[in-house]
Amino acid sequence: MVEHILQVLQKIEREYDVKILYACESGSRAWGFPDEESDYDVRFIYVHKKDWYLSIDQKRDVLEVPKHDKLSIQVDKLLDLNGWELTKALRLFRKSNPPLLEWLHSDIVYFQESSAFNKMKELESQIFSPKSGIHHYIKMAKGNYRDYLHRKEVKIKRYFNIFRPLLAAKWIEKHHAFPPIKFTQLLDDILSTSEIKIVLEDIIKLKMAGEVLDPIPRKEMLNPFIESEMEQLEQYVKEVSEKKDNPTEQLNQLFRETLDEVWW
């Protein structure tokens, strides 16, 4: 599949006249517990040629293959690619956007070219907002909890949709840094040796055995834990204050340097 992913990325470059700077895995494969039916959720950052930016009209700044943007080759049905144009990515980076930061922290990197990625990583400590990160992950956990965990039976994947953002928010509270992507790393650090961890490890085994879509009886002990942790995090984030310098000029310079480097 990796060879196919690289082939598709090369086709995107040729057929959309762009240069891909960075491509990674962002879904359950990056989280560390894929099953046979898991999609390959490839996320990438790309840059157009200089003339594309010299326009009075705003242009589309995403590529979604094969959902909305087609290629001349057949794309594997398990493959989903979504790319953000560099200026869009940098504007989101300036806001400490958690999905973008997850891309930058992925352990599965399919492609990296130019120095843009390393420069963004160097700036991350100046830009990362614990408050923004916790808000994002609490909102995600609460939405999934409300939608799924009040049923008598719950699909296995739903537990990950709740616990991954919940543990990510707890990591930020504890370390004041962006959380790792691997679910087991969050689990080991935040829950240590608790009963909750044992239950979640059993659920991970079911997930990796391919029972991701099979509903299981709701784990009653998890609901009070989730509610308590979300309430505590919501109170904590209200008290977080932060003041950061505006990084816009640094990001403008990063963009200009990348254009010169890629399209010399």
N, C-alpha and C positions, 0 to 999 in steps of 0.2 A: 504493500500500500504506500509506503514512503516514496518509492520510485514513481508511482502514479501521482502522488501529491506534487512532487517536484515537476513532473511533466505538465500538470495542470497549471501550476504557478508560472511556468515558462510560457505556456499558451496565453495566459492572462496578460503577461507583459507584452507579447507580440501583438495580440489582437486588440488590446485596449491602449497600446502605445504608452505604457507606464513602466516604472522601475519599482520592483518590490524590494523593500529595505529589510523586512523582518517578517517571518511567518512562524507561528507556533500552534500548539494544541491548547484548547481552552476548556474542554468539557470533562466528562467523567474519566477519560483516559489521562488527562492532566491531573485529576484529583487522585488517581492511583487505584481505582477499582473498576476497570472496564469489564464488560461481559461480551459475549460473541456478537450481540446485536448492537453494541454501542456505536454511535456515529463517530466519525472523525470530524471534530469541530475545529477547523483550521481558521485562524484569525491572522490577518496580515496588515501591514502598514505599507503604503505605496506613495510614490511621488510622480507627478506629471512632468512633462518637459516645460521649460521656462515660459514659453509662449502661452501655455494654458492658463497661467496665472495673470497674464497681462490682458485682462478683459474687464469690461464694465459690468458684465452680467455674472451673477453667482451661478456656479455649475454644480452638478451632482457630485458629491464627495464620498460616495460609498460604492463598493462593488460587491454584489451578492451572487455567487456562482454555486450551483446552476439555477437558483431560485428565480432571480430576476435578470441576470446577465448570462447570456449563452456563449458557449464556445463551439469551435468546429470539431471538437472531439467529444466522445461520450465520457461523462463524469460518473464515477462509481456511485451507486445509490446510497452508500454509507458516508459519502463525503459531502460536507457542507462548508463552504468557504465564505467568509465575510471580511472585507477589507475596508480600512479607513484611509482616506487621503491624508497626507502628512500634516497639512495645516489644521485639518479637523482633529487629528490625533493630538497635536500640540495644544490646541485650545482646551481639549478635554483633560490633557495632562496638567495644564495650568490650574484646572479646577480639582485636581486630585481625584479624577474619575476612577472608581474602583475597578470596573470592567477592563479599562485600558491598563491599569496597573497589574491586573491579573495576567494580562498578556505578557507584560514585561517580566513577570516572575515565573512564567511557565518553565517547567523542567524539560519539556519536549519542544525543542526548537528545530523546525524543518529547514529554515533558511535565514541567513543573516548577512547583509551586505551594507557597506558604508558605516561610518562612525556614529550615525544618528542614535542607534540603540544605546551604545556605551555612554554617549553624552547625556541622554535622558536618564540613564541609571545614575550618573554622577549628580544630576540635579534633583533626584527623587527626595533626598532627605530634606532639601529646602522647600519642596513643594507639597509633600505628603501632609494631609490634614487628618489627624485622628478623629476629629469631630465628624467630618464628612464621611469617613470610612465607617464609623460606628452607625451613623444615621442610615447609610445605605444598607448595611447588613441587617440591622434591626428591622427595617421596613421589609426587606426580602423575607426574613424569617417569620415575621408576623403575618404577612400576606399568605405564605404557604401554610402556616399553622392554622390560620382561620379557615382556609379552603379545604384542608385535608385531614387534620388530626382530630376532628370531632365526629368522625365516622367510626362505626364499629369495626370495619375492616379497612386497612390502609395498604396501598401498594408500596413495596419496599423502597422504590426510588424517592417517594415523597419524604421519607425520613431524612435522606441526604439533602433534599431541597430546603429542609428546615435547619438541620444541625450544622451543615457546613457554614452558612452565613452566621448562625448563632455563635459557633466556636471562633469564627473569624473576628467577630466583634469582640469576643472575650480576649482574643490574642492582642488586639489593638489596645484594649484597656490595660492589659498586663504589661505589654512591651513597648507601647507607644511607637509602633512600627507597623509596616504593612505585613499582613499575615502570609505564611507560606501557602502554596496551592495544594499540596498533598494533604488529604483529609486525615490520614493516620498521624501525621506530624502535629496537626492541631489537636487531635484526640489525645495523644501521649502527653502533650504539654499542658493542656487545659484541664483534662479530666483525670489524668494520672492513673490511680488504681480504683476509681469509684465503680459502684454497681452499674451506673449509667454507661460507663465505658464498656463493660462486659456485654451489655445488651446490644450496644452499637456494633461491637466487633462481631457478634453473631449475625447481625443484619448485613454487615459487609460480606460475610461468607456466603449468605444467601444470594446477595447481589452478584458476586463473582461466579456463582454457580449457575447463573442465567435465570434466576427466578425473579428478576427485577419487576416484571409486570404482574406477578402473582400477588393478590392481596393476602395479607396475614392479619390475624386478630390484633387490634390496637394494643400497644404496649402501655398499659395504664400508668406505670411508674414514670413514664417519660413526660406526660403532660404537665404535672405539677412542677417538674424541674424546668421545663421550657418556660412556663409562665413566670416562675420566680426569677429566672435569669434575665428574661426580657424586661421585666419590671425594674430590676436592679440596673440594667444597662441604660434604660431610658432615664433613670434618675441620675446616673453617673454622667451621661453625655450633656445633660443640662448644665452641669457645673464646669464643663471643659471650656476653657478660653484659650484662644490662640491668636497670635499676630505674626504675619509673615510678610516679607518684602514681596513686591510685585515682580514676578519673573519674566514679564512679557518681553523685555528687550533681549534677555538671554535666549528666549525661545525664538524670537525673530532672527537672531544671529545664527542659532542652530539651523533654522530653516534655510537661510541664505547659504550657509556653508555646505549644507547637504545638497542643494541644487548645484552648486559649483562642483562638488565632489562627484556627483552621479552623472551629470551631463557636461563634463568638462569639454 
